[in-house]
Structures are given as C-alpha cells and as structure tokens.
Amino acid sequence: MSQSPPTRARVTIPLLDLRAQFAPLRAEIMAAIEAVMESQHFIMGNQVRALEAELAAFIGVRAAHGCASGSDALALALMAAGIGAGDEVITTPFTFVATAGAIARLGARPVFVDIDPRTFAIDHDAATRAISSRTRALLPVHLYGLMADMAPLMELAQRHGLTVIEDAAQAIGARYRGEAAGAIGAMGCFSFYPTKNLGGAGDGGMVTSNDPNLAERVALLRDHGSRRRYNHEILGTNSRLDELQAAVLRVKLRHLAQWNERRREIAARYRAMFEAAGLADVLQMPAEPAERTHVYHQFTIRAPRRDQLREFLQRAGVATEVYYPTPLHLQPLFAYLGYRAGEFPNAESASREVLSLPIYPELPEAHQIRLVATIREFYGL
Ligand SMILES: *Cc1c(COP(=O)(O)O)cnc(C)c1O
C-alpha cells in the first residue's frame, strides 16, 4: 500500500502536503535523527522513553507505550484485556479495516453495529442491542478526529462488565467533556502513520492507559513478554517503536496542539465559505456536538451525487478521498461473519455520500477558495 498516491497527474490541490510541514522543522528533525545515528542505540532507549512520558502528559494518562503501528496498538490492547477465541467485541463497520482486523486476528469475533449518521461514530442504542453473553469489549472509533459519544458507552460497559478500548488513531488531541481521546476507556490506541495528525517518518503506534496492570501488560506484550533479558513471562510479540521514530515524533509533538488548532480554524473557514456560497443546505457539514473538540484529521462532508462531484473535482485538479467506500461488514475479508447488505443502513449510506476535502495545518486559503468555487460550479449555483 502506498502512502496517498496522487489520483491524477495534474493534481494542483493535493489532499495533504507533508513537505510543507517538514520544511520549517527540517533542521530540528535532521538534528534529532543525527543524534540517534551518533548514539547507534535504535531499540528501546531514551527517545522512546521520553516520547512515552511526553505523550502520557499530553493526553493526561498515567502511561503510554509505543509500539510498531496503530494496527498493533489495537491488537496489543485487546490482548492485554485478555480477548481471544470465542469472545465478541462490539465495533463499528464504518472505519479503517485495522479496527475490526485486530479483533479477528486474535480469533475473537467483531460484532458490528450501526453508526450515528451525524457523527459517524458507533450508536450506543445499537451497541446495547448487540450485547450477548460472549461480549467482552467495546471498541468505539473516533472517526475523522471527532470523539464518539463516550458517556453512554462507558455506562453501558460498566453495566455489563465490558472493557472499552478507544480507537483514537484519527483523534490525537480530541476532547470529550474536557477529557482527551485515549483517556476515557480502559485503553486508547493511536497511530503515527505519516498522514495522521501526529505522523512519524514511517510506521508507529501507541497504547495509553490509566490502569497500571493493563499498561504493564501492553509493555510486556510488545516486547516478547519480557521485562528482563531472556526471561519471558507471557506470550508476546515484537511490536516496538524504534528510537528514530520516537526522535522525529518528539520534535513534531511540540507542535501538535497548535497544528490541531490550525485544523479547527481551517474547518471553520470551510464552513463560512460553504455558507457564503449557498452550499450549506446542499452539503452536510461535519458535526461538532457540544462538549466535543474535533481535531479534523479529515474534513468530511456528505454530498449529493458524491461520485460525480469527486470526478468533477479531480478533473479540475482537486484531490479528495472517500473514507471509506465499503463498510467492513461488506468486505470479502469478513464474509464469514454472515452480514448482508442493508443491515447497517447508516454506515452504508455514509459510504455512498462521504467526501473528505483537503485539510492540513499549512493548507493555503487560496486552495479552499478554488475548491469551494469548483463545488459551486458542479451544483450549478
Ligand atoms: C490509521 C488507522 C489505524 C491503523 O493505524 P496504522 O498505524 O496504519 O496501523 C487504525 N484505525 C483507524 C481508525 C485508523 O485511521
């Protein structure tokens, strides 16, 4: 899988421009990389330890443990919670494959429930109905940078003795009633894939927790169940974050709060521009429920005639993306679960209507102006 390939050769307004982020940080990042190279210490050293402490402080949790990817963060969290064969984990079908993939990898069963059509997050009434005697955990996803409605989910989990694991891969820095993504459930899972709000120079991930026992288990599991060299307490794996990644991420973490704020300003500008263009009633803007801080990993609208609009924008050199065109219950990979088309109407209509527009802290206002004008032209307004 390549990292966001250009959809057409003539793209002049890209979805994301990582070089614009790198340019002002070049000296700092290159110095951080050089320091690791000079040390020749690449695995589990000072950089990883420092990043873990800094991220735990940023999110407001007792512990954070780096690992190899966001996908592994999910698997490690589920393993730490003791999830395995025969267990059921309730999650959303409207997410990246890794969410349910982590559940299935452990031999457990992903149980999909429909989403709230405004926030795209798991619907807690649907989750309530899906609980069985085998349900062990809830795995909500904070899609596009907006947190799921956590209070009723936590209450539901408490009532049934379930572990809540947050898929916060798209929502680092997002808040719900003052608490950060990854600080509410038993564990939070993050990704440092290069295009995420905090992106590394390669793959990386992290698991957060306020529970010392779970945090300790994650720490063991990612390093072959070993606390002491060649002494293995439990069956784990090699899923460590490396020093080079940690060094780069530490430089970027210092800018994350400001970058997220900038994404929010750009989102507000989109809203104002769509309003002024008379498109506010044609397109559905992203929801921003009270007491939730959206960090706009994506600015995702719902649009009539979505595919034609996307094609029109593409021909005008404007890149957009569809996250995600096929809900997970209809993916070949999960055919064995026996779901059918029509079973989750909100997820299915979302997959037909969503369109993510360019958003990143350095996005030029001129790009937004041109994009909105092109959309207006498409709808003949
Ligand atoms: C990116 C992402 C993941 C997986 O993260 P990787 O680091 O790519 O393995 C999991 N869940 C969601 C919602 C994501 O967006």
The ligand as a Gaussian input file, in Angstrom:
#p B3LYP/6-31G(d) Opt

LIG

0 1
 C       -4.715000       4.598000      10.696000
 C       -5.751000       3.864000      11.450000
 C       -5.495000       2.639000      12.085000
 C       -4.231000       1.844000      11.889000
 O       -3.076000       2.520000      12.099000
 P       -1.717000       2.017000      11.358000
 O       -0.678000       2.786000      12.093000
 O       -1.831000       2.384000       9.926000
 O       -1.608000       0.558000      11.569000
 C       -6.488000       2.073000      12.858000
 N       -7.698000       2.645000      12.975000
 C       -8.002000       3.801000      12.366000
 C       -9.359000       4.391000      12.554000
 C       -7.052000       4.437000      11.563000
 O       -7.371000       5.573000      10.929000

